[in-house]
């Protein structure tokens, strides 16, 4: 299993790709470019699925970290995990 930091890095990368892709998708739909928007929409759904998987792994890894780490590090990771979960939910709603 990948480390929590590695998973977080993957999640942040997917989050940035999702944000950019959603902006492109909105632009393509506004211009009426159906072929491009369909392909981009499919790609965004695939990325969302990947992000959801990574988010689940992060949440599981964080539960283990809670037991092992000190309070300060635990609080930092709690915020990171919450942010990833919120981003994932927001993208799910947007799509």
SERO-4910 file (N, C-alpha, C, O; in steps of 0.05 Angstrom, whole numbers):
BEGIN
 pado doro    nc1    nc2    nc3   cac1   cac2   cac3    cc1    cc2    cc3    oc1    oc2    oc3
  Unk    A     17    -24      0      0      0      0     18     25      0     38     26     13
  Unk    A     10     45    -15     25     70    -16     22     85     10      4     81     25
  Unk    A     42    102     15     41    118     39     19    139     37     10    146     16
  Unk    A     12    149     60     -9    169     61     -1    194     45    -17    206     32
  Unk    A     24    202     48     34    225     33     33    221      3     25    239    -12
  Unk    A     40    197     -6     39    190    -35     10    192    -45      4    203    -66
  Unk    A     -8    180    -29    -37    181    -37    -47    210    -37    -62    217    -55
  Unk    A    -38    226    -18    -47    254    -17    -37    269    -42    -51    285    -54
  Unk    A    -12    263    -50      0    276    -73    -16    268    -98    -22    285   -115
  Unk    A    -23    243   -101    -40    234   -124    -67    248   -123    -77    257   -144
  Unk    A    -79    250   -100   -105    263    -97   -104    292   -105   -122    302   -119
  Unk    A    -83    306    -97    -80    334   -104    -76    338   -134    -87    356   -146
  Unk    A    -61    320   -146    -56    321   -175    -83    316   -190    -90    331   -208
  Unk    A    -98    296   -181   -124    291   -194   -143    315   -190   -158    321   -208
  Unk    A   -142    327   -166   -159    350   -161   -152    373   -180   -171    386   -191
  Unk    A   -127    378   -184   -119    400   -202   -128    393   -231   -137    410   -246
  Unk    A   -125    368   -239   -133    360   -266   -163    362   -269   -173    370   -290
  Unk    A   -178    355   -248   -207    357   -249   -216    386   -251   -234    392   -267
  Unk    A   -203    404   -236   -211    432   -238   -206    443   -266   -224    456   -277
  Unk    A   -183    437   -277   -177    446   -305   -196    433   -325   -205    447   -343
  Unk    A   -201    408   -321   -219    394   -340   -248    404   -339   -261    407   -359
  Unk    A   -257    411   -314   -284    422   -312   -286    449   -325   -307    456   -337
  Unk    A   -265    465   -323   -265    491   -336   -266    487   -366   -281    502   -380
  Unk    A   -251    468   -377   -251    463   -406   -278    452   -414   -289    460   -435
  Unk    A   -290    435   -398   -316    424   -404   -338    445   -405   -354    446   -423
  Unk    A   -337    463   -386   -356    486   -386   -352    503   -411   -372    511   -423
  Unk    A   -327    508   -418   -322    524   -442   -332    510   -468   -343    523   -485
  Unk    A   -326    484   -470   -335    469   -493   -366    468   -495   -377    471   -517
  Unk    A   -379    465   -473   -408    464   -473   -419    492   -480   -439    494   -494
  Unk    A   -406    513   -470   -415    540   -476   -412    546   -506   -429    560   -518
  Unk    A   -391    535   -518   -387    539   -547   -403    520   -564   -405    523   -588
  Unk    A   -415    500   -551   -432    481   -566   -416    460   -580   -425    448   -599
  Unk    A   -392    454   -571   -375    434   -583   -381    407   -570   -369    400   -550
  Unk    A   -400    393   -582   -410    368   -569   -390    346   -569   -387    332   -549
  Unk    A   -376    341   -591   -356    320   -592   -335    323   -570   -328    304   -556
  Unk    A   -325    347   -568   -304    353   -548   -315    350   -520   -302    339   -502
  Unk    A   -339    360   -515   -350    359   -488   -357    331   -480   -354    324   -456
  Unk    A   -366    314   -498   -372    286   -492   -347    271   -484   -346    257   -464
  Unk    A   -326    275   -499   -300    262   -494   -289    272   -467   -279    256   -451
  Unk    A   -290    297   -463   -280    309   -439   -296    301   -414   -285    296   -393
  Unk    A   -322    299   -418   -340    290   -396   -333    261   -388   -332    255   -364
  Unk    A   -328    245   -407   -320    217   -402   -294    216   -386   -291    201   -367
  Unk    A   -275    232   -395   -249    234   -382   -252    244   -353   -239    234   -335
  Unk    A   -269    264   -349   -274    274   -322   -287    253   -304   -280    252   -280
  Unk    A   -305    238   -314   -318    216   -299   -297    195   -291   -297    185   -268
  Unk    A   -279    189   -309   -257    170   -303   -239    181   -281   -232    166   -262
  Unk    A   -232    206   -283   -215    218   -263   -229    220   -236   -217    216   -215
  Unk    A   -255    225   -237   -270    226   -212   -270    198   -199   -268    196   -174
  Unk    A   -274    177   -215   -273    150   -203   -246    145   -190   -244    133   -169
  Unk    A   -224    153   -204   -197    150   -193   -195    165   -167   -184    155   -147
  Unk    A   -205    190   -166   -203    207   -143   -219    194   -120   -210    195    -97
  Unk    A   -242    183   -125   -258    170   -105   -243    147    -92   -244    142    -68
  Unk    A   -230    131   -109   -214    108    -99   -192    117    -81   -187    107    -59
  Unk    A   -177    138    -90   -155    148    -75   -165    160    -48   -152    157    -28
  Unk    A   -187    174    -50   -199    186    -26   -206    164     -5   -201    168     19
  Unk    A   -217    143    -14   -223    121      4   -198    110     17   -197    104     41
  Unk    A   -176    107      1   -151     97     12   -139    117     32   -128    109     52
  Unk    A   -142    142     26   -132    163     44   -147    162     71   -135    163     92
  Unk    A   -173    159     69   -189    158     94   -181    134    110   -180    135    135
  Unk    A   -177    111     97   -168     87    112   -141     91    124   -136     84    147
  Unk    A   -122    102    109    -95    107    119    -95    127    142    -79    124    160
  Unk    A   -113    146    140   -114    166    162   -123    154    188   -114    162    209
  Unk    A   -141    135    186   -151    122    211   -128    107    225   -127    107    250
  Unk    A   -110     96    210    -86     83    222    -68    104    234    -56    100    255
  Unk    A    -64    126    219    -47    147    229    -56    159    255    -39    168    271
  Unk    A    -82    160    259    -93    172    284    -82    158    308    -76    171    329
  Unk    A    -78    132    306    -69    116    329    -38    120    332    -28    119    355
  Unk    A    -24    124    310      5    124    311     18    151    316     40    152    328
  Unk    A      6    173    308     19    199    308     11    216    332     -9    211    345
  Unk    A     27    237    336     21    257    357     -2    275    348    -10    275    325
  Unk    A    -12    290    367    -36    307    362    -33    327    340    -51    331    324
  Unk    A    -10    341    339     -6    362    318     -6    350    290    -20    361    272
  Unk    A      8    329    287     10    316    260    -18    304    253    -26    306    230
  Unk    A    -31    294    272    -58    282    268    -77    304    259    -93    299    240
  Unk    A    -76    328    271    -94    350    263    -88    360    235   -107    366    220
  Unk    A    -63    361    228    -56    369    201    -67    350    180    -79    358    160
  Unk    A    -63    324    185    -73    304    167   -104    304    166   -116    298    145
  Unk    A   -116    309    189   -145    310    189   -156    331    170   -174    327    155
  Unk    A   -143    355    171   -151    376    153   -146    369    124   -163    375    106
  Unk    A   -123    356    118   -117    348     91   -138    328     81   -148    331     58
  Unk    A   -144    309     97   -163    288     89   -191    301     85   -204    295     65
  Unk    A   -199    318    102   -225    331     99   -226    347     73   -247    347     60
  Unk    A   -204    361     66   -203    377     42   -206    359     17   -221    365     -1
  Unk    A   -192    336     17   -194    318     -6   -222    307     -8   -233    305    -30
  Unk    A   -234    300     14   -262    289     14   -281    310      4   -298    304    -13
  Unk    A   -278    335     13   -295    357      4   -292    362    -26   -312    366    -40
  Unk    A   -267    362    -36   -262    366    -64   -275    344    -81   -288    350   -101
  Unk    A   -272    319    -72   -284    297    -86   -314    299    -87   -326    295   -108
  Unk    A   -326    306    -65   -356    310    -64   -365    333    -83   -385    330    -97
  Unk    A   -349    354    -83   -356    377   -100   -355    369   -129   -372    377   -145
  Unk    A   -334    354   -137   -332    346   -165   -355    326   -173   -366    328   -195
  Unk    A   -362    309   -154   -384    290   -159   -410    305   -164   -425    298   -183
  Unk    A   -415    326   -149   -439    342   -152   -437    358   -179   -458    360   -192
  Unk    A   -414    368   -185   -411    384   -210   -415    367   -235   -426    377   -255
  Unk    A   -407    342   -234   -411    325   -258   -438    313   -258   -445    298   -277
***
